[in-house]
Amino acid sequence: MGLTCQLECKGVPPPLAGIPWHSPGHEQGVTLGTDTQGDTELTQTSSKMTSSSEYGAHTWELLLKVEHQLKDVQKEFFLPVTGDLHIGGLMLKLVEKINVSQDWSDYAFWWEQKKCWLLKTHWTLDKCGVQADANLVFTPQHKTLRLRLPNMKTVRLKVSFSTMVFRAVSDICKILNIRRPEELSLLKQSGDTLKKKKKKDKNSKEPVTEDILNLHNSPVSSGLPANPGLYSKTMTPIYDPVSGSPASSTITWFSDSPLSGPNCSVLALSYPNCSPEMLAEMYQPRTLADKAKLNAGWLDSSRSLMEQGVTEDDQLLLRFKYYTFFDLNPKYDAVRINQLYEQARWALLLEEIDCTEEEMLIFAAIQAQAQDSTCESEVDEVEAALSNLEVTLEGGNTSNILEDITDIPKLADNLRLVRPKKLALKAIKSYWFIFRDTSISYFKNQESAQGEPIEKLNLKGCEVVPDVNVAAKKFGIKLLIPVADGMNEVYLRCDNEDQYARWMAACVLASKGRTMADSSYQPEVQKILSFLQMKNMSSQATSDPDSVDMKPECFVSPRYTKKYKSKQLTARILEAHQNISQMSLVEAKLRFIQAWQSLPEFGLSYYIVRFKGSKKDDVLGVSYNRLIRIDMATGDPITTWRFSNMKQWNVNWEIRQVAIEFDQNVFIAFTCLSADCKIIHEYIGGYIFLSTRSKDQNETLDEELFHKLTGGQE
C-alpha cells in the first residue's frame, strides 16, 4: 500500500483540469449526473441517508472532506463507493453531492494519512489502496505561498502544491521573469536561523518592516497554462524608465501580470541597504557547523510541497541553489542578475562566505556604485554600456572554440614554484616554465628547456584558485590537480600583475580543456587585469570622507564595523570606489558577481557527515565540480574528489548512506548528520544535470533526466 501511495504522489494532473464542473438542477435541489457505469442516477440532495437497497454487494461508505469558503455548505460528506470506482468518478460524485455551481477544476484529493495526492484519475480506489478508514480531502491544488526572495523582498503568489517542487519553481520563475529556473530551489528556514528574529518580535508572523508584494492574480500563479514562447530571445529588451536598467523582456508577454505595470522594476532593482541594527539582528553563521544549518532545509525537488509539510501561506526562501549561472545575459536577465547580486551581497554581509579585508572593501565599493547608479537613473549611459558590453560568466558556460590549429600560442617565463608544507618545508624555488596547449612543464633553467622537463602538469579538469594580495605585491596561482587519491596542490608565484594575468588566464582556460588560441583568452586577461586594478586602491581619495553622506556600516559585514570607525571605513571605501566610479548599474552588479565567483569558498554548500570507517564527524563541502572533505575543528581541507572522476553514486535508503565510486578504484561512503542524505544526493545529481546544458537546447529542460539523476530510488 505504501508503494502504491508513492506512485500516486508522482502522478499527473487530472485530465479534467481546466474544465469547469457545473451541477445542473441546483435550483431544484436535485443533482443529475452519470455514474461510472454510464447509467443515470437521481439523488435527493436534501437527504443525508441512503437506503440499503441502493447499496451493491461490495459497497462501503467513504468520508470525504471538502475545503471551500462557501457559506451554508457542509464540509463533510459520506459517499457510498465500490473498490472499482476510479478517482475521477469519485470526484464527479462528490461535486454532484455538493451541488454548488462553481469551477472545481483545480481541486484534487489529498490523502491525509499517506501524505500524498491522488492525481491519477483513471486509477480505481482498490489500485490506490483506499479503504473505508481513509481520510480524503478535496482541496485546491494551487494555494497561496509567501516567498522571501534573495533581495529580502517577500512576494505572495499562488503555487501548485501538488506538482513536484522542480515544476513549481519553474512556474514561480515564470511569474517573476527569471530565466534558468533549474538553478533555483525552495529552502525552508530552520528554527535556529530564525531565533534572532523571534527575539525581536515573538508574536508577529511577518517581520515588522516587511512589505509584501502580492502576485497571486498572475496567469501562471492562478494555474493557467504559461505561454510556450515565454523566454524567446527574439523579443526586444526594454529599459526601465526609473533605473535605466533593462527590465526583463518577458514582461511584454504579461499584459495582465502585476509585473507588467508600475511593479515591473521591483524585482530588478536594489534598494538601500538595511541599517546596521537590522543586520545585527539577522542570523550570522560563525562556524562550519553553523553554515551547515543553512543548507539543511532544501526541499526535495521530486516531491510536492504538500508532501513535505508545507501549508497554505507558509513562508519559504527562493534561492539560487546551484552555483552554475548559465548564459547570464544583461539584455534578458535584469531580474535574474539583480537577485543573484543580492544573494551574493547578503552572503557577504552575513558572513556566510569568507573574504579578506581588501576584498570586502572592494565589494563595499561596488555596492556603493550600484546604489549610486540606481539613484542616478542614467538611461543613455546604460544603453551605451550594454551595446558595447559582452559579459560571459563562468559556471558551465560553453562557447565556440575558434582556434588556429597551426599556431597555438605558448607562454615561457621564470616563475617560482611553491610546494605545500606537507611535501616539503616551504620549498620555494625558481624554475623555467613553459605553458603549451593545456599543460605546464618546468625545467631547471631556460637552457635545459630543450630536454625532458622536471615535471609536466596536465591542467584539464583542475581547479584554479587565485592567491593574490595586491598591497603585498603577492601574485600567486593555486592549482589543485586531480590525482587518484584526491588532489595534488601546486602553487605558482608570478613577479607582477601582467605576468599573473597572462598565466592565470591560461590556467583558467586549460582547466576547461581550452588553449590560449581560444578567442576568450585575451578578454580573460583583461578581466583579470581589471579586477587587479580594482584591488590596487589609490592612496589619495578624491573625496573628503567628512563631506560624503555614506553609512559604511551598511556595506560591510559586522566584523569590520567593530574593527574600524565609521570615518575610517568611509575613507577606505572611497579609495576603492575611485577605480569603478564610471561603471553603469548592470556593470557594477556583474562585476560584483564575478568577484564573488573568484572567492575560494564560492559555491560551497556545507554538511556535517560521518565517513564510513571514521570515528569523528567531518564537514562535506559540495561544489559545482567537486566534493571536499573538511576537518570540522580546523576548517582545513583533507581530500577533494572531482565529479569528472566519478563513475557512479547511489544511496542505501535503509541506513541513509551515500556511496560514491571514482576512477582508479577510489570509493567513499558517508551518512549525513545535519540534513537528509537525499539533499546531498540531489545536489550531486543536480550539478551533473546542469553540466549537460547547452545553448542549442533553446532553453528547454529535460525534466525527466533531472529526476532520473536526482530522484533516487526510495
BELBELPE-V658840 format. One line per field, one symbol per residue. phi: phi as a letter, one per 40 degrees, with the letter a starting at -180 (. if undefined). burial: 1 if it has 16 or more other C-alpha atoms within 10 Angstrom, else 0. A space follows every 10 residues. Layout:
phi = ???
burial = ???
This chain:
phi = .ccdcccccb cbcdccdgbc bbccgcccgb bbabcccgcc bbbcccccbb cccccccbca cbcbbbcabc cfbcbbbbbc bbccccdccc ccdcccccgb cacbcccacb ccccfacbbc ccccccccgc bcccbbbcbc ccbcbbbccd cgcbbbacbc cbccddcccc ccccccgbcf cccbabbccc cccbdccccc accccbddcc bcccbcbcdc ccgccccccd bccccccbbc ccbgcccccc dccbcbcdcc bcccbdccbc bdcccdcccc cccbcbbccc ccccbcbccc ccbccccbgc bdgcbbccbc cbcbccfcbd cbbdcccccc dccccccccc fcbcaccccc ccdccccccc ccccccfccc cccccccbbb bbcchgcbbc cbbcccaccb baacbbbbcd cccacfcbac bcbbbbfbbb bbbcaccccc ccccabbccc gcbbbcbbbc ccfbbbbbbb bcbdbibccb bbbbcacccc cccccccccc ccgbbccccc ccdccccccc cccccccccb ccbcdccbcb bcccbbcddc cccbcdcccd cccccccdcb ccccccdccc cccccccccd cdgcbbacbb ccgcbbcbbb cbbcbabbcb ccccgccbab bccccccaaa bcccbfbcbb bbcfgcbbaa bcbcaccccc dcdccccccc cccacccfgc bccccdcccb cgbc
burial = 0000110111 1011000000 1011010001 1110000000 0000100000 0000000000 0101110000 0000001111 1110111111 1111111111 0001111111 1001011111 1011101101 0000111111 1111111111 1101111111 1111111111 1111111111 1111111110 0010011000 0000000000 0010110111 1110000001 1000101111 0011111111 1101001110 0001101111 0010010010 0011100111 1111111111 1111111001 0100111111 1111111111 1111111111 1111111111 1111100111 1111111111 1011101110 1110110000 1111111000 0000000000 0101111110 0000000001 1111111111 1110000010 0010001111 1111111111 0001111111 1100011111 1111001111 1111111111 1111111111 1101101111 1111111100 1000100001 1111111101 1000010011 1111111111 1011111111 1111111010 1111111111 1000001111 1111111111 1100000001 1110110010 1000001111 1100000011 1111111111 1111111111 1011000000 0000011011 1100
